[in-house]
Structures are given as C-alpha cells and as structure tokens.
C-alpha cells in the first residue's frame, strides 16, 4: 500500500462543490420540465372535455331524430359529466336561442331552428386554456383548440 492511498481511504464522499453542481443541474432541469408537465396536464384535461362535448353533440343529433327537437339538458340526453371533466369544465347546453356573443367564433346563432350550442366553460386550473364550443352544424370554437 502506498502512502497516498492511506490518506484517501479515510476521506470518501462528495465535496460541497460537487453537491452544489448537482443541485444546480437538477434545478435547471426542473425549471424546464415543470411548465411542460403543466401544459401536458392542461392538454389532457382539454382532450377529455372535447371528447365529452363531441359525445353530447352526437347524442343531440340522435335526440333530434327521436324527438324532433334538441335536448336542453344533459339529463335529457342520458349523459353525466365524467369525473375527469367536472373539476375543470362546466358544461352547458343552449338550445333556446343558441346565440354566441364571441366574435372570434364562426358559430352562427342566426342559423334556422332547431339548433344548439354546447359550451364547456373552463374553471379552476383550466381557465388559461379557455372555453370549448360546438354547435348543431359541428362548428367548433376556437378551432385552434380542437
């Protein structure tokens, strides 16, 4: 055994500088990954809401064939908002006047009756992502979100 080896044998572990470098690298990776993770969560919640709104629109068309009018509630469509949609969206069906006051949408409230607009209004953590709408003609708003 050499003389230098006996000195190192008692000193194992990491130096403070090495530990600080590792912490800094982990912090940078977390700062990059966390916003991306939140964005993916938002997209996943939006996809769940889109799927449910599309299901409601399909049920509305079937209801029209059966009753010659559109349903005004989810209950009339035998639908229940899924648990993964409820905390982030409020679902509303408007078939009374079916007007959309948002000028950014191509949804036409002046279309001939019968008509409907299904709106998924974002709540809670989903608010920055915005609302989703679909009408009886299948027009989706905003088109960039679908």
C-alpha positions in Angstrom: 0.0 0.0 0.0 1.3 3.4 -0.9 1.4 6.3 1.5 -1.0 8.4 -0.6 -3.6 5.6 -0.5 -3.9 5.6 3.2 -4.8 9.3 3.3 -7.6 8.8 0.8 -9.0 5.7 2.5 -10.5 7.8 5.3 -12.0 10.5 3.0 -14.8 9.2 0.9 -17.9 11.1 -0.3 -18.7 14.2 -2.2 -17.3 17.7 -1.8 -19.6 20.6 -1.2 -18.8 22.0 -4.7 -19.8 18.7 -6.4 -23.0 18.6 -4.4 -23.9 22.2 -5.4 -23.3 21.5 -9.1 -25.7 18.5 -8.9 -28.3 20.6 -7.2 -28.0 23.4 -9.8 -28.3 20.9 -12.7 -31.4 19.3 -11.1 -32.9 22.8 -10.5 -32.4 23.8 -14.2 -34.0 20.5 -15.4 -37.0 21.0 -13.0 -37.4 24.6 -14.2 -37.7 23.4 -17.8 -39.7 20.3 -17.2 -42.4 21.5 -14.7 -44.1 24.1 -17.1 -44.1 21.5 -19.8 -45.7 19.0 -17.4 -48.4 21.5 -16.5 -49.0 22.2 -20.2 -49.4 18.5 -20.9 -51.9 18.2 -18.0 -53.9 21.0 -19.4 -54.0 19.4 -22.9 -55.1 16.1 -21.3 -58.0 17.8 -19.5 -58.9 19.6 -22.7 -59.0 16.3 -24.6 -61.3 14.8 -22.0 -63.7 17.8 -22.3 -63.5 17.7 -26.1 -64.4 14.0 -26.1 -67.4 14.6 -23.8 -68.6 17.6 -25.8 -68.4 15.6 -29.0 -70.3 12.8 -27.3 -73.0 15.3 -26.3 -73.3 16.6 -29.8 -73.7 13.1 -31.2 -76.4 12.4 -28.6 -78.1 15.7 -29.6 -78.3 14.5 -33.2 -79.8 11.2 -32.1 -82.3 13.1 -29.8 -83.3 15.2 -32.8 -84.2 12.2 -34.8 -86.2 10.7 -31.9 -88.0 13.9 -30.6 -87.8 16.4 -33.5 -86.0 18.9 -31.2 -82.8 19.2 -29.4 -82.5 18.5 -25.7 -81.9 21.3 -23.3 -80.0 19.3 -20.6 -77.5 16.6 -20.2 -80.1 14.6 -18.2 -82.5 14.5 -21.3 -79.6 13.1 -23.2 -79.0 10.4 -20.5 -75.5 11.9 -20.1 -73.5 12.5 -16.9 -70.3 14.7 -17.0 -67.3 12.4 -16.4 -65.3 12.8 -13.2 -62.2 13.9 -15.0 -64.1 16.8 -16.7 -66.2 18.1 -13.8 -63.3 19.8 -11.8 -62.1 21.7 -14.8 -65.2 22.5 -17.0 -68.8 23.4 -16.6 -70.9 22.0 -19.4 -73.9 24.0 -20.7 -76.4 23.2 -23.5 -78.1 26.2 -25.0 -80.9 25.4 -27.5 -83.3 28.2 -26.6 -81.7 30.9 -28.6 -78.3 29.4 -29.3 -76.5 32.7 -29.6 -72.8 33.0 -29.3 -71.5 36.5 -28.5 -67.9 35.7 -29.1 -66.9 37.3 -32.3 -63.8 35.1 -32.6 -66.1 32.1 -33.3 -67.7 31.1 -36.5 -70.7 29.8 -34.6 -73.8 31.3 -36.2 -76.7 32.0 -33.8 -78.9 33.1 -36.7 -79.0 29.6 -38.1 -82.5 28.2 -38.6 -84.1 26.3 -35.8 -83.7 23.7 -34.3 -80.2 24.5 -33.1 -77.9 24.2 -30.1 -74.6 25.3 -28.8 -72.7 23.1 -26.2 -70.2 25.1 -24.2 -67.5 23.7 -21.9 -66.6 26.7 -19.8 -63.1 26.3 -18.2 -62.8 26.7 -14.5 -60.1 26.4 -11.9 -56.7 25.4 -13.2 -58.0 25.1 -16.8 -59.1 28.8 -17.1 -55.9 29.8 -19.0 -56.8 27.3 -21.7 -60.2 28.8 -22.5 -63.6 27.5 -23.3 -64.7 25.0 -25.9 -67.9 25.2 -28.0 -69.7 23.2 -30.7 -72.9 23.9 -32.5 -75.5 21.8 -34.2 -73.6 22.0 -37.6 -70.5 20.7 -36.0 -68.7 24.1 -36.0 -66.0 24.0 -33.3 -64.8 27.1 -31.5 -62.0 28.0 -31.0 -60.7 26.0 -34.0 -57.2 26.2 -32.7 -58.0 24.2 -29.6 -59.7 21.3 -31.3 
